[in-house]
Amino acid sequence: MADLVNELVWSHSRSKAFAGCKRAYWFNYYGSWGGWDAAAPTDVRDAYVQKKLTTRAMWTGTVVHQVAEDALRRVRDGDAPRPVEQVVAAVRNRARREIAESLDGSWLARPARRVGFREHYYQEDVPPESWEAAILEIERQAHVLWEHRLFRRLQAVPGRIRELEDLRRFPVDGVDVYVALDVLVDDGRGGVVILDWKTGDNHDGADIAAQLGVYGLYATQQLGVPADRIVAMHVNLRHDTETRHPVGAAEIEAARSTIATSTASMRERLADVAGNLALPEAHPPLPVGDPACATCTFRGICGRR
């Protein structure tokens, strides 16, 4: 197996990270590189472990997304849909196991495959009822998903589902871009519908629109779908709402421009662009006392604990 190479590739999440604390960005994409090896230097390993930490809110989104993906893959493969109560029971067992493994530290043996909570790692004071509330919220959102008209429609026409959380890489003006659409489905009329599940309490509409614009760029460039035949929607399962977003020529061109501008800014901080060499001193941390440091996943390795 060839050695992994740390490349500068663009994604919506990477762009958001770069727009924030530059040191946290450096830890995420450079300082933690190679930390999956248990024999890695201590600082690299620590950065990698902290990179893998999640929070209750992030974990809720991950679990609900996986529930949706698994259910749709099942029907697309020709299997009968599972009753929601059966799904919820399995999720409840999984959730309690993951919380226990994080609490006792056993997740550290395989941080890439197990769940570690930031709350446990940094010994935050979280009452037991808050963990139970998180599990109940996952269960509630699973029920909302099962009853949602779009989810029901997808289960009725599984043959039209083209992509489900499939990681794709495609070139855009000199940089490779990663996307993973929650759902991409043929509309039966020569176009596609892009669905994005949301699970949080607060989502920025402009940020969602920007993300969907990148997905539109992928659909036009890689799948050959005309811009006027793309429908993009985000479904908020916490609030049981759905919002349609325009993804036409203007939004797709804006996505292309964002990718170019963001990539150029990332490259400006590299010591060696061809080798994708990034030095920590070119990626300074936020000023001491910045409120963002108090919840940063890298506050341990960064000395802001």
N, C-alpha and C positions, 0 to 999 in steps of 0.2 A: 504493500500500500504506500502510495506517494505521501511525502510529508505535507501537512497542511500549510498553506501559505496565507499570511495575513494580507488581504487585498483591501483596497479602498473601493467598496461597493456602496451604493446609495440605497436607502430605504426611508420611508416616511418616519419611522421610529428613530432612525439614526439622525435624521435631520432635526427632529425635535430635541434629541439629546444634545446635539451640537449647539443648538440655540440657547441651551441653559448653561450650567456650570461646565466650563471647559475641562477642568480637572476630572470631574465625574465622567465626562465623555471619554477622556483619555484612559481612565481606569477600565471603562466598559469595553473599549475596542482595542486597546493596546496594552495597558498595564496588567491585564488579566490573561493575556494571550499565553497559551501553554499551561495554564493553571489546572487544566483537567488532569494533568499528570501528577500523581501523588508525590512524585519525586521533584516537582518543580520548586524553585526557590520559595522561601516562606512568604515573601511579600507578594509574589505572583500568585501563589496558591490562595492567600488570604483575599486578594482582590477578586480572584475567580469565585471563591465561595460567596463573597458579598455580592457579586454580580448576580448570582443565582437566587438570592433571597427574594421572597415575595411578601406581600402584605395580605391581610384578609380581603381587602377590596379587589386587589389584583387577582388573587386566588379565586374569588367568586367568579370573575370574568373568565378565567381560564377553564374552570370546571364547567360552567354553563356552555361555553363554546364547544368543549369536547363532547358534552351531552348532545348538542345539536348536530355536530359533525358525525358522531357515531350513529345516531338515529337515521340520518339521511344516507350515510354509506350503507347501512343495513338494508334499507328499502331499495336503494339503487342496485345492490347486489342480488336483489330478488327475494329477500327475506321479508317475513311479515313484520309490521311495526310492533314494538314491545309496548305493553301497557305502561302508562306513565308511572303508576305506583311501583311497578317492578323496577323501573329506571331510578326512581327516587330512593328506593330502599338500597340499591347498589351504591348510589352516590353518597347516601348517609354513611354507609359502612366505610367507603373509601375516605370520606372527609375526616372521620374520626381517627382512622388509621394514620392519615397524613399529619394531623395535628399532634398525635401522640409521638410520631417519629421525629417531628421537629422539636417537640418539647424535651425529649430525652436525648437529643443530639445524634441519634442513629442515622439520620439523613446525611450527615457529613461523610459517611463512608461512600456515598454515591450521590454527590450534590447535583449531578447533571440529570439524574433520573428520579430523585426523590424531592420532596418539598421541604424547604426550610423557610420559616417565617421570620421576617425582620423583627417582629415583636418579641420572639423568643431569643433570637441571636443577641439582641441588644438589651434583653431583660427589661422590656417595657412593662409597665403595670397594666395588664389587661385582665379584667375580671372574667371568670369562667363563663358567665352568661353572655359575654360578647362573642365568644367562640360559638356557643350554641345559636346565637342570633345569626351568625354568618352561615351556619349550616341551614337554618330555616329559610334564609333568604335564597340560598341556592335551590332549595326544594321549591320555594314559591315561584322562582323564575322558570324552573323546569315546567311547572304546571302552566304558567303563562305561555311558554313556548308551545306546549302541546295543543293549546287552545287557539293559538294565533292563526288567522286565516292564511297567511303566507306560508307558514310551516305546514299546515294541512294541505295546501295546494301543492307544495313540493312533494309531499308524500304521495299525492295522487298521480303525479306525473314524473316519477323518478328517472325515466329515460331521457328527460330533458336536462338533467343536472350534468353540467360539463366539468365543473371544478368544485372541490370542497377542501378548503384550507391547504391547497396544493402550493408548495413553495415554487415560484417561478423566477427565473433570472433572464433579463433581456437588456440589450444595449440601448442607451439613449445618449446620443451626442458625446461619445467618448467615455462614458462611465456605465458600468453594469448596474441595473436596478433590480432589487428584490421586491416581489409582491406576493401576498398569500390572501386571496379573496375568500371570504367566509363561504359565499355561495355564488357561483356563476351559472345561470340557467338560460337555455334557449327560450325565447318567448313564443316560438311556433310561427313567427311571421318574418323571420330573417334577422331578427335582432336579439339582444341579450338583456337580461335583468341581473344587476349586481346587488346582492343583499349583504348588509353588514350588520351583525348583531352587536348591540351595545348593552352593557349590564350595569353601568355606573350611575351615580346620582347626578353628576355634573359633567356634561360634555359640551365642548365648544363647537358651535355650529360651523364656524369658519374652518376649524381644524378638520372636522369630519368631511366638509366639502373638498378641502385640499386633498385629503386621502383618497376620496372617491374619484377626484380628477386624475390622480396617478393611475388608479385602476382603469379609468376610461382610456388613458394613454396606452396601457397594456392591451386593452381589448381592440383598439383600432390598429395598433402597430403589429401586434403578434397574432391576433386572431382574424384580422381583416374585417372587423365589424364597423360599418359606417358610424360616424359620430352621432348622426341623428337617429340611430337605431339602438341607442344605449339608454336604459333606464337604471338609475342608481337610487337605492333606498337604504336608510338605516332604521333598524327596528330596536327600540329601547325596551328591553324586557323588564327592567325595573319599574318603568312607568306605563308599560303596555301601550306605547305609542309608535307610530311609524311616520317617517318624514321622507319625502321624495326630493332628490337633489338634481339640479340640471347638470348633465355631463355632455356638453356639446363641444364644438370646435374651440370656443373661447376658454372653457374650463380645461380642456386638454392642452391647449397652448400655454396656459398659465402653469400647469403642472410641469411642462417641459422647461419653462423658464425658471421655476423654483428649483428643479433638479440641477440645472446648470449653475445658478447662483450659489446654491448651497454647496455643491461639489467644489466650486472654485474657492470658496471660503475655507473649506476643510483642507484643501491642498496648500493654501497659503501658509498654513501652520506646520506643514511637514518639513522635516530637515532634508528628506530625500523623497521626492515625489515618485520616482520610478520604483523605489524600493518600499514605498509606503512606510517610511521611518518617521515616527512621531516621538518627540521628546517631551517629557513632562513639563519642563520649564516653558515650553511654548504653549502650554495649556494650563494657565494658572487657576487656582481655586477661587471661589467667591471670597469676598472680604470676611474676616473673622466676625462672627456675630450675625451673619446673614441668616434669616429664618429658614431658608431652604436647607441649610446644613443639618438642622435638627432632625429631619426625616430622610436625609440622603442615605441610600443603601451603602455608600462607600465611606460613611463617616468614621468607621473604625480604622481602615487603612489610611485615611486622609488625616487622621489626628484630630477630628472634630467630634469625637465621641462624647 
